[in-house]
Amino acid sequence: MVSIDLKKIVLKKEYSLIQDVLQATASSVIIETADGQQLLGNSANGHKRYPIDLDGCTLGWVKGDEKAQAIAHLISKLAYRESEKRSLADELLGKYKEISLLFNLSEKIIDSSDIQEVASLALEQACQLLKSDQGTLMLMQDAESLECIARFGKGNLFQETIAVGCGIIGTIAQVGRGEIVNNVASDVRCPSQQTIALMCVPLKSKESVIGAIALSRSVTNPYSAEDLKLLTTMTFQVAGVINALLHERQLKESRQNDLIFRLSSQIRESLELNIILTTAVSEIYRTLNADRCCFLWVQTPAKLAGPLHGSCPVSPSIGGLEVVTESRRSQMLPLVGEYAADAVGSLAQWLGQQSLVKINNVSALEDVPTRTFLQAHDFASLLAVPIKTRSGDIGAICCGTSQEARTWSDSEVALLQAVTNQLAIALDQAELYEHSCRAAQLAQEKAQQLAATLKTLQQTQLQLIQSEKMSGIGQMMAGVAHEINNPVTFIYGNLEFVQEYTRDLVELVKLYQQEYHSPSEGLQQAIENVELPFLLKDLPETLNSMAVGTERIRDIVLSLKNFARSDQSEFKSVDIHEGLDSTLLILRHRLKAQADFPGIEVIKHYSDLPLVHCYPSQLNQVFMNLLANAIDVLEVPPYYHTPRITITTLQLHPNRIQVRIHDNGPGIVAKIRNKLFDPFFTTKDVGKGTGLGLSISYQIITERHKGRLVCQSELGRGTTFLLEIPVKQDDLEMNNARDNIDKRRQSRPY
């Protein structure tokens, strides 16, 4: 609380209002201080005393009658206003001092680029400002420890390394909140018995703790909350500068490491020497912030060709320099080209001896020809690191400044040497890569020939298997159909006459019964033995059943004939629905219900389709493979619902149709679905599948009919095969197909 002098308030000219009030009210009062000193008035009408209060503290008294109470209240208000004015003035003065101190600190640390220097300046300023005997500034080295980088004062109160979470400083760094410990000896976190006061504030940058500042002084002079507030403000400013310097250091190291990594990647990926050299020069130019960076070769006289940048001829025993690539400031002249040995002075000799060339100030160079050459090409300083290849060639990476001399640091030299090591690997591998490319090219050509031959053999094998399979199936079905058809035709043709003869005989018997009413006993016994009434009724029905059966046999024979299409090995215009129905008829025995099998329901959604130009027998083979596979899937228990195959036909546009065969089986996993059309791939047991059905079907649709065959499946919802083919094939394609068929026929040994 600000101290207020009651005497100054009562007698101050600005507060003459008190005297004016006394005169206006004709009050007779006495105003005195708390210790009884009379300030105003000589006599009082009454003996009551009214206090003059300020925040609970009595500054004085007003004696008199009831009017004295109002005067005491007025003086209390004036004292409160004076207290507020003084508090505000003190606060503004403190802010000004704080801002002034922080500004001075900023001026000292903002110009420094060294973290150690910034830490020392900040710690010294904090100790002097807060009158501390010792201090330490620590940075977080990893997530587990703090390391001291600056000290102030004498003594070894603070350790060099503190684990995060241990001791007072380690705990404060872990929590991330400043703290005052005015008696360290009484704190359980500190094993020291020293009776000192300690104040510690973490260095925070964007809510991340990067270190801590700790100060100490005598316990007789404890730290206050204002001290903690001021140190917190200072550490916020210091943390920002240190964090920026840390980031700059990490960025620089990251750039250097990134440069080495990129060059290594270029060596592994491209092995193109020109790309690697250009990339290395460009990256070093940016990383070292040089005015010019280039790569050059140390030339021997035999390698020099073309016009040289120098008037004197080249000595037979001395080589020159060839700059092959560079990065430079836009206002500088290009350096790419060849330079004679006498034009570059001792520079070519130094590099030829594989010596590191580090010239911090070209103007101070004693070698006059070298100094003249470098100054003529805007070099104020030069750093060159040589490199030697396996073949004996010597190159170098050169960096330089053009306006001011530059002291090249050890880290810059180390970076350049690391780059040259990578380039040495690149140069060696580039030569090996060139030789390996030639060998690889020859091997690749042979491998391509073998692959093409293998592919041709595989396709030929599949075509032969397909052709022979279809030929065998067609011949067998045609033979079976022919052998069955002959007797069936004979039976079917005679059935009509047998039915006619039977009707005549039945009519004759009936007429005889009408005419001859009293048969003999023997005849009557014969009629009863043969059950004539039943025979007369059942015989026509039996003949009708035989006719239906022979019709059924004829339909089956026709389906076999349609499926085999032995008479249609060329492109024909056929009804797709007829081929589907023939295939279903052949597979009908597998669709029927049995004792342990509910049967398969077939649903047809046929659209109006035009006649399609195709190989009918091959297309029927595709239908057979797809439908047989669907039946194989649906025959496997358990049966959660009625097994069903849905066949849908569509005309997508005038020259393309689609056949969709869907089953409601368990579906196919993606891993298997991706291999369905591979030759010899099958999921069936040994002896139950060859793995060629879908592969041949795919080849028939895609290659022979220029269509597409895809499989769509979802686990638990079934599988759909989509088959699309053109309605009409191109005439040229049909002619080629016919020629291929004729060639295969002619090549057969039978």
Secondary structure, DSSP 8 states (H G I E B T S, - for coil): -----HHHHHH-GGGTHHHHHHHHHT---EEEETTS-EEE-S--SS-EEEEEEETTEEEEEEEESTHHHHHHHHHHHHHHHHHHHHHHHHHHHHHHHHHHHHHHHHHHHHT---HHHHHHHHHHHHHHHTT-SEEEEEEE-SSSEEEEEEEESSS--S-SEEETTSHHHHHHHHHT--EEES-GGG-TT------EEEEEEEEEETTEEEEEEEEEEETTS---HHHHHHHHHHHHHHHHHHHHHHHHHHHHHHHHHHHHHHHHHHHHHT--HHHHHHHHHHHHHHHTT-SEEEEEEE--TTT--S--SSSS---TT---EEEEEEEE-TTS----EEE-HHHHTTHHHHHHTT--EEES-GGG-S-HHHHHHHHHTT-SEEEEEEEE-TTS-EEEEEEEESSS-----HHHHHHHHHHHHHHHHHHHHHHHHHHHHHHHHHHHHHHHHHHHHHHHHHHHHHHHHHHHHHHHHHHHHHHHHHHHHHHHHHHHHHHHHHHHHHHHHHHHHHHHHHH--S--HHHHHHHHHHTHHHHHHHHHHHHHHHHHHHHHHHHHHHHHHHHH-TT--S-EEE-HHHHHHHHHHHTHHHHS-BTTB---EEEEE------EEE-HHHHHHHHHHHHHHHHHHHTSS--SS--EEEEEEEEEETTEEEEEEEE-SS---HHHHTTTTSTT---S-TTS--S-HHHHHHHIIIIISS-EEEEEEETTTEEEEEEEEESS--HHHHHHHHHHHHHHHHHS--
